[in-house]
């Protein structure tokens, strides 16, 4: 059941105001980013007690007075700065743009990874392919490209990916190891963060990371550096290949923010192959942020907008799912939900699955 979006509470004037803010949203985004990255917001923040004049801002950031003026004036209507007696002060929103890790992570991801490619969103909607990814190269999905993307794009992508899931790891480790698995399959293990966390949490577990070869190469260096080669193993695989069978005999299968990278049909295929990989009493653990399970409407908003990154940049056919759509895939793949825990970390739900009888 969706908690938000059932009523239109805005007056006509408020609705028209929102419409203009949407119309100018790309300008608002870039102005806010440049105000942050140029040092203008910091200069205002550093003088928050007494305020700072426009020419003093320009002198501090070493930019032309014209450029500083148009940015700061835009910042007034955006709501990032305030003006009293021709002096500028940082607003609460400006503070979060400048200092908040969540906001910085989201803004960097949208700018570095998504911004240029989103121009092709209409084509991606029509074709079901990540048409925006062409701004970086000719790959079918962004996952094949990760190890080859420009360093700033890689940095922002991984920062975004890890920021959300990492906050839930400590809580989810306790759930996964209630009945400690000896052999765990980490599908889509990426840089190996979860595998490393498991080995630190439990000295007996062995983890196999199953992922694309490029991602595994990024993980291998860290695993070797930590001396975990005897407990963390690597299995290169193209999960999208339905003929790619998963190895057998695992007590637990772990997928964190992984299945949202696939269409419903592909999710069902992956989960059906998990059936054969599990031992008799094995369980599948899925960590996902569902937009309808959020405590705050802002969190739901962020997830819904992130879906359009998948559409235009990642693969063209996946999203941050509504839990009902996702759980329907779980049932079709022959699993029952044994346990469900919401509100983990910033926004996650942990699903513990068992084979249907």
MOKA-V570989 format. One record per residue. N is the residue number from 0. OMEGA is omega in radians with two decimals (NA if undefined). Layout:
# MOKA-V570989
N:OMEGA ; N:OMEGA
This chain:
# MOKA-V570989
0:-3.11 ; 1:-3.09 ; 2:-3.04 ; 3:2.91 ; 4:-3.14 ; 5:-3.11 ; 6:3.05 ; 7:-3.02 ; 8:-3.08 ; 9:2.93 ; 10:3.12 ; 11:3.14 ; 12:3.11 ; 13:3.14 ; 14:3.12 ; 15:3.07 ; 16:3.11 ; 17:-3.12 ; 18:3.11 ; 19:3.13 ; 20:3.05 ; 21:-3.12 ; 22:-3.12 ; 23:-3.03 ; 24:3.11 ; 25:3.10 ; 26:3.12 ; 27:-3.12 ; 28:-3.07 ; 29:3.08 ; 30:-3.14 ; 31:3.14 ; 32:-3.12 ; 33:3.04 ; 34:3.10 ; 35:-2.98 ; 36:3.14 ; 37:-3.09 ; 38:-3.11 ; 39:3.14 ; 40:3.10 ; 41:3.12 ; 42:3.09 ; 43:-3.14 ; 44:-3.13 ; 45:-3.13 ; 46:-3.00 ; 47:-3.11 ; 48:-3.05 ; 49:-3.09 ; 50:-3.10 ; 51:3.14 ; 52:-3.06 ; 53:-3.11 ; 54:3.09 ; 55:3.05 ; 56:-3.11 ; 57:3.13 ; 58:-3.11 ; 59:-3.07 ; 60:3.10 ; 61:3.08 ; 62:3.13 ; 63:-3.11 ; 64:3.11 ; 65:-3.11 ; 66:3.12 ; 67:-3.10 ; 68:-3.10 ; 69:3.11 ; 70:-3.10 ; 71:3.10 ; 72:3.02 ; 73:3.12 ; 74:3.08 ; 75:-3.09 ; 76:3.04 ; 77:3.14 ; 78:-3.11 ; 79:-3.14 ; 80:3.08 ; 81:-3.14 ; 82:3.06 ; 83:3.12 ; 84:3.10 ; 85:3.03 ; 86:-3.05 ; 87:-3.13 ; 88:-3.14 ; 89:3.07 ; 90:3.08 ; 91:3.12 ; 92:3.07 ; 93:3.10 ; 94:-3.11 ; 95:3.05 ; 96:-3.06 ; 97:-2.92 ; 98:-3.00 ; 99:-3.10 ; 100:3.14 ; 101:-3.13 ; 102:3.13 ; 103:-3.14 ; 104:3.13 ; 105:-3.09 ; 106:3.12 ; 107:3.13 ; 108:-3.13 ; 109:-3.10 ; 110:-3.01 ; 111:-3.02 ; 112:-2.88 ; 113:-2.82 ; 114:-3.10 ; 115:-3.10 ; 116:-3.14 ; 117:3.08 ; 118:-3.12 ; 119:-3.10 ; 120:-3.12 ; 121:3.12 ; 122:3.13 ; 123:3.09 ; 124:-3.09 ; 125:-3.01 ; 126:-3.05 ; 127:3.13 ; 128:-3.11 ; 129:-3.05 ; 130:-3.13 ; 131:-3.13 ; 132:-3.12 ; 133:3.09 ; 134:3.13 ; 135:-3.11 ; 136:-3.04 ; 137:3.06 ; 138:3.10 ; 139:3.11 ; 140:-3.14 ; 141:-3.09 ; 142:3.05 ; 143:-3.04 ; 144:-2.94 ; 145:-3.08 ; 146:-3.07 ; 147:-3.12 ; 148:3.06 ; 149:-3.00 ; 150:3.14 ; 151:3.10 ; 152:3.07 ; 153:-3.09 ; 154:-3.12 ; 155:3.12 ; 156:-3.11 ; 157:3.10 ; 158:3.11 ; 159:-3.10 ; 160:-3.06 ; 161:-3.05 ; 162:-3.07 ; 163:-3.07 ; 164:-3.08 ; 165:-3.12 ; 166:-3.11 ; 167:-3.00 ; 168:-3.05 ; 169:3.13 ; 170:-3.09 ; 171:3.07 ; 172:3.13 ; 173:-3.14 ; 174:-3.10 ; 175:-3.07 ; 176:2.99 ; 177:2.95 ; 178:-2.92 ; 179:3.04 ; 180:3.06 ; 181:3.11 ; 182:-3.08 ; 183:3.09 ; 184:3.14 ; 185:-3.09 ; 186:-3.06 ; 187:-3.01 ; 188:2.99 ; 189:-3.06 ; 190:3.08 ; 191:-3.09 ; 192:-3.13 ; 193:3.12 ; 194:3.12 ; 195:3.13 ; 196:3.13 ; 197:-3.11 ; 198:3.10 ; 199:-3.10 ; 200:-3.06 ; 201:-3.05 ; 202:-3.06 ; 203:-3.01 ; 204:2.97 ; 205:-3.06 ; 206:3.00 ; 207:3.09 ; 208:-3.14 ; 209:-3.07 ; 210:3.07 ; 211:-3.10 ; 212:-3.13 ; 213:3.11 ; 214:-3.13 ; 215:3.12 ; 216:3.11 ; 217:-3.12 ; 218:-3.02 ; 219:-3.11 ; 220:-3.13 ; 221:3.13 ; 222:3.12 ; 223:3.13 ; 224:-3.12 ; 225:3.12 ; 226:-3.07 ; 227:-3.05 ; 228:-3.10 ; 229:-3.10 ; 230:3.11 ; 231:-3.08 ; 232:-3.04 ; 233:3.12 ; 234:3.10 ; 235:-3.09 ; 236:2.97 ; 237:-3.03 ; 238:-3.12 ; 239:3.12 ; 240:-3.07 ; 241:3.09 ; 242:3.13 ; 243:-3.12 ; 244:3.13 ; 245:3.09 ; 246:-3.04 ; 247:2.96 ; 248:-3.12 ; 249:3.09 ; 250:-3.12 ; 251:3.00 ; 252:-3.07 ; 253:3.05 ; 254:-3.11 ; 255:-3.12 ; 256:-3.08 ; 257:-3.04 ; 258:3.03 ; 259:3.10 ; 260:-3.04 ; 261:3.07 ; 262:3.13 ; 263:3.13 ; 264:-3.12 ; 265:3.09 ; 266:3.14 ; 267:3.13 ; 268:-3.13 ; 269:-3.12 ; 270:3.10 ; 271:3.09 ; 272:3.04 ; 273:3.13 ; 274:-3.07 ; 275:-3.10 ; 276:-3.07 ; 277:2.95 ; 278:-3.02 ; 279:-3.11 ; 280:-3.09 ; 281:-3.12 ; 282:3.04 ; 283:3.10 ; 284:-3.11 ; 285:3.09 ; 286:-3.09 ; 287:2.96 ; 288:3.11 ; 289:-3.00 ; 290:-3.14 ; 291:-3.13 ; 292:-3.06 ; 293:3.10 ; 294:-3.03 ; 295:-3.12 ; 296:3.12 ; 297:3.11 ; 298:3.09 ; 299:3.09 ; 300:-3.11 ; 301:-3.12 ; 302:3.13 ; 303:3.12 ; 304:3.09 ; 305:3.10 ; 306:-3.09 ; 307:2.93 ; 308:3.11 ; 309:-3.11 ; 310:-2.98 ; 311:-2.99 ; 312:-2.93 ; 313:-3.08 ; 314:3.06 ; 315:-3.03 ; 316:3.13 ; 317:-3.05 ; 318:2.89 ; 319:-2.85 ; 320:2.80 ; 321:-3.04 ; 322:-3.13 ; 323:3.10 ; 324:-3.10 ; 325:-3.10 ; 326:3.05 ; 327:3.06 ; 328:3.13 ; 329:-3.13 ; 330:-3.12 ; 331:3.13 ; 332:3.07 ; 333:3.11 ; 334:2.97 ; 335:3.05 ; 336:3.13 ; 337:-3.14 ; 338:3.14 ; 339:-3.13 ; 340:-3.14 ; 341:3.03 ; 342:3.02 ; 343:3.14 ; 344:-3.13 ; 345:-2.94 ; 346:-2.89 ; 347:2.97 ; 348:3.05 ; 349:3.06 ; 350:3.05 ; 351:-3.03 ; 352:2.99 ; 353:3.14 ; 354:3.08 ; 355:3.12 ; 356:NA
